[in-house]
Amino acid sequence: MKRSLSLVAGVAGAAVLAGLIIHAGPARLAAHLQALGPVLPLLLALTGARYVLQAAGWRLAIAPANLSAGADRPGWAPFVNAVIVGEAVGYVAWGPIAREPAKALFLRPLVPARVALTAAIVERAIFVVTATVLAVVAAGLLAMRRGLLIWLAAAAAVTVALAVIGRLRRTTRTSRPDRPASTGTLEVARHLWHHRPAALLGIGGLAVAQETINVLETYVIFTWLGAAPTVTAALVFEGLSRFVNAAGQFVPGRIGVYEAASAFLADALSLGASHGVSLALARRARSLLWALPGALLLAHRGYQGAARAAGRGNLVPAPLEVRP
């Protein structure tokens, strides 16, 4: 059922994308993407910085008490590698459903899978809260700019709905009694709130930094394309795209959905629908390029696992030879 729905959603998204390309003009979009060539290294660097910030927040969410006795949190590199792998898997699979488990499983040799997964969920939840605040601020700015107070009411309703959904879907499972601290998602959040407020603030600050990078990326792309955006326009575009793109989380790669949302918002902000499609395509190219290291890391992990399995097979003692 899921495979069928994924296939149908992917085909529908591809059809929407093809229609957008035809409407915007393939020659114009090709010219835009060619113009963005010199700035592509900067876009890749901004994404890499965002991955590092995400890894730092994830690492900070793991309490040492939830690790094995005497174990310390691993260094930064394994977390960064796991984030790269998770983002690559989530891009081609079912988004958040695949992304966080992939990150946790990749880190499993160093951190128990359940501890890594719950910490990743907590970090992403704090990021979602930050993104929601950005979206509400963007809706408020648009309401003041256009005099549409209904946007404020819609933003408030969506915020309340997100809070209710988040509370209904919280994880209530707890860890084994012999562990010093619970590793359930809700329990990890409570532990951060009551016992590690500095870590909670740190994770929130890292989430704000990630959103700042997203807004900066939007501003750079629109400026490079000649759309002449203001900082407020970039903030509104990035914030409102959270609302529009939420519906496309389960479309493989959000193909078509992301481009349509970008075109609609760019046109609404007088930045040009074709510029919005070009921004979405540039970000798609950037994500695909970052997916290559993720695939290489996965292949390397598979090679290591095969080598360990072969090594264990070679260590099986040979049967004793009995001589008369």
C-alpha positions in Angstrom: 0.0 0.0 0.0 2.8 2.4 1.0 4.8 1.6 -2.1 1.7 2.1 -4.3 1.0 5.5 -2.7 4.6 6.5 -3.0 4.6 5.6 -6.7 1.4 7.5 -7.3 2.6 10.6 -5.4 5.9 10.5 -7.2 4.3 10.3 -10.6 1.9 13.1 -9.7 4.7 15.3 -8.4 6.8 14.7 -11.5 3.8 15.8 -13.7 3.5 19.0 -11.6 7.2 19.6 -12.0 7.0 19.1 -15.8 4.1 21.5 -16.0 6.0 24.2 -14.0 9.1 23.8 -16.2 7.0 24.2 -19.3 5.1 27.2 -17.9 8.2 29.0 -16.7 10.1 28.3 -19.8 12.9 25.6 -20.1 15.3 28.1 -21.7 14.8 30.7 -18.9 15.2 28.1 -16.2 18.4 26.7 -17.9 19.8 30.3 -18.0 19.0 30.8 -14.3 20.7 27.5 -13.3 23.7 28.3 -15.4 23.9 31.7 -13.8 23.9 30.0 -10.4 26.9 27.9 -11.2 29.5 30.3 -9.6 27.5 30.5 -6.4 27.0 26.7 -6.1 30.1 26.1 -3.9 28.7 28.7 -1.5 25.3 26.9 -1.4 27.1 23.6 -0.7 29.1 25.2 2.1 26.0 26.6 3.7 24.4 23.2 3.6 27.5 21.6 5.1 27.4 24.2 7.9 23.8 23.4 8.6 24.6 19.7 8.8 27.4 20.5 11.3 24.9 22.5 13.4 22.3 19.8 13.3 24.9 17.2 14.4 26.0 19.4 17.2 22.4 19.8 18.5 21.9 16.0 18.2 25.1 15.3 20.1 24.1 17.8 22.8 20.7 16.1 23.2 22.3 12.8 24.3 22.8 12.7 28.0 25.9 10.9 29.2 23.7 9.0 31.7 21.9 7.2 28.9 25.1 5.8 27.5 26.8 2.6 28.7 28.6 2.8 32.0 31.8 4.8 31.7 31.2 5.7 28.1 31.5 9.2 26.8 29.7 10.8 23.9 31.5 10.3 20.6 33.2 13.2 18.9 31.7 15.4 16.2 32.8 13.5 13.1 30.5 10.4 13.6 27.5 12.6 14.2 28.2 14.7 11.1 28.6 11.6 9.0 25.4 10.2 10.4 23.5 13.4 9.6 24.8 13.4 6.0 23.7 9.8 5.6 20.3 10.5 7.2 19.6 13.5 5.0 20.6 11.5 1.9 18.2 8.6 2.9 15.4 11.0 3.8 15.7 12.8 0.5 15.0 9.8 -1.6 12.7 7.9 0.9 9.8 8.8 3.2 11.3 12.0 4.6 11.3 12.1 8.4 10.2 8.5 8.6 13.4 7.3 7.1 15.8 10.1 8.0 16.0 9.8 11.8 16.2 6.0 12.0 18.9 6.0 9.3 20.9 8.5 11.4 20.5 6.4 14.5 21.4 3.1 12.8 24.5 4.6 11.2 25.7 5.7 14.7 24.7 2.4 16.3 28.3 1.0 16.8 29.1 4.1 19.0 25.7 4.9 20.6 22.7 2.6 21.4 20.2 2.9 18.6 17.3 3.9 20.9 19.4 6.5 22.6 20.5 8.0 19.3 17.0 7.9 17.8 15.2 9.6 20.7 17.9 12.3 20.9 17.6 12.9 17.1 13.8 13.2 17.5 14.2 15.7 20.3 16.7 17.8 18.3 14.4 17.7 15.3 11.4 18.6 17.4 13.1 21.7 18.8 14.1 22.6 15.2 10.4 22.2 14.2 9.4 24.6 17.0 11.9 27.1 15.7 10.7 26.7 12.2 7.1 27.1 13.4 8.1 30.4 15.1 9.7 31.5 11.9 6.6 30.7 9.9 4.4 32.6 12.4 6.7 35.6 12.2 6.6 35.4 8.4 2.8 35.2 8.4 2.7 38.2 10.7 5.1 40.2 8.5 3.0 39.4 5.4 -0.2 40.4 7.2 1.3 43.7 8.1 2.7 44.2 4.6 -0.5 43.2 2.8 -3.1 44.2 5.5 -4.4 40.6 5.6 -5.1 40.0 9.2 -6.5 36.6 8.3 -2.9 35.4 7.9 -2.4 36.0 11.6 -5.4 34.0 12.5 -4.3 31.2 10.2 -0.8 31.2 11.7 -2.2 31.0 15.2 -4.5 28.1 14.3 -1.6 26.2 12.6 0.6 26.8 15.6 -2.1 25.4 18.0 -2.7 22.4 15.7 1.0 21.6 15.6 1.3 21.8 19.4 -1.7 19.4 19.8 -0.4 17.0 17.2 3.0 17.0 18.8 1.5 16.2 22.2 -0.7 13.4 20.9 2.2 11.8 19.0 4.7 12.0 21.9 6.6 8.9 22.8 5.6 7.5 26.2 7.8 4.4 26.2 10.5 4.3 28.9 13.8 2.5 29.2 14.6 -0.5 31.3 14.6 0.0 35.1 18.3 -0.7 35.4 19.2 2.4 33.3 20.1 5.6 35.2 17.8 7.7 33.0 14.9 7.1 30.7 15.5 7.3 26.9 11.9 7.9 25.9 11.4 11.0 23.7 9.2 12.7 26.2 11.5 11.8 29.1 14.5 13.1 27.3 12.8 16.4 26.7 11.8 16.6 30.3 15.3 15.7 31.4 16.6 18.6 29.3 14.1 21.0 30.7 14.6 20.1 34.4 18.2 19.0 34.6 20.1 20.3 31.5 18.6 23.8 30.7 21.9 25.0 29.3 21.9 22.1 26.8 18.3 22.8 25.9 19.1 26.5 25.2 22.1 25.3 23.2 20.0 23.1 21.0 17.6 25.9 20.5 20.3 28.3 19.6 21.7 25.8 17.1 18.2 25.4 15.5 18.0 29.2 15.2 21.4 29.2 13.5 20.2 26.6 11.0 17.1 28.6 10.1 19.3 31.7 9.7 21.4 29.8 7.2 18.2 28.8 5.3 17.1 32.4 5.1 20.6 33.5 4.0 20.6 30.9 1.3 17.2 32.1 0.0 18.5 35.7 0.0 21.7 34.8 -1.9 19.9 32.8 -4.6 17.3 35.4 -5.3 19.9 38.2 -5.3 22.1 36.3 -7.7 19.2 35.7 -10.0 18.5 39.4 -10.0 15.2 39.3 -8.1 16.4 42.0 -5.7 14.8 40.6 -2.6 14.7 42.3 0.8 15.7 40.5 4.0 12.1 40.6 5.0 11.0 39.0 1.7 13.6 36.3 2.2 12.4 35.7 5.7 8.7 35.6 4.7 9.5 33.2 1.8 11.4 30.8 4.0 8.9 30.9 6.8 5.8 30.4 4.7 7.4 27.6 2.7 7.3 25.6 5.9 3.5 25.7 5.8 3.2 24.9 2.1 5.8 22.2 2.0 4.5 20.3 5.1 1.9 18.7 2.9 4.6 17.3 0.7 6.8 15.5 3.3 5.7 12.1 2.2 6.1 12.6 -1.6 9.4 11.1 -2.6 11.9 13.9 -2.7 8.9 16.3 -2.4 9.2 16.4 -6.2 6.9 18.9 -7.7 5.5 20.0 -4.4 8.6 22.0 -3.4 8.9 23.7 -6.9 5.2 24.6 -6.9 5.4 26.1 -3.4 8.5 28.1 -4.3 6.9 29.4 -7.5 3.7 30.4 -5.7 5.4 32.2 -2.8 7.9 33.9 -5.1 5.1 35.2 -7.3 3.1 36.3 -4.3 6.1 38.3 -3.0 6.7 39.9 -6.4 10.0 38.0 -6.9 8.9 36.1 -10.0 7.5 32.6 -10.3 10.4 31.5 -12.5 12.9 32.7 -9.9 11.0 30.6 -7.3 11.2 27.5 -9.5 14.9 28.1 -10.2 15.6 28.4 -6.4 13.9 25.1 -5.8 15.8 23.4 -8.6 19.1 24.9 -7.3 18.4 23.5 -3.9 17.5 20.1 -5.4 20.8 20.0 -7.2 22.6 21.0 -4.0 20.8 18.2 -2.1 21.6 15.6 -4.8 25.3 16.6 -4.6 25.3 16.2 -0.9 23.6 12.8 -1.3 26.7 11.5 -3.0 28.9 11.6 0.2 26.0 10.0 2.0 25.9 7.1 -0.4 29.7 6.7 -0.2 29.5 6.6 3.6 26.8 4.0 3.5 28.8 1.9 1.0 31.9 2.2 3.2 29.9 1.1 6.3 28.6 -1.9 4.3 32.1 -2.8 3.2 33.3 -2.6 6.9 30.4 -4.9 7.9 31.2 -7.4 5.2 34.9 -7.3 6.2 34.1 -7.9 9.9 31.8 -10.8 9.0 34.5 -12.3 6.8 37.0 -11.9 9.6 34.8 -13.7 12.1 34.4 -16.5 9.6 38.1 -16.9 9.3 38.5 -17.1 13.0 36.4 -20.3 13.3 38.8 -22.9 14.6 39.5 -25.9 12.4 38.4 -29.3 13.6 41.1 -31.3 15.4 42.8 -33.9 13.3 43.1 -37.2 15.1 46.1 -39.3 14.0 46.5 -43.0 14.9 
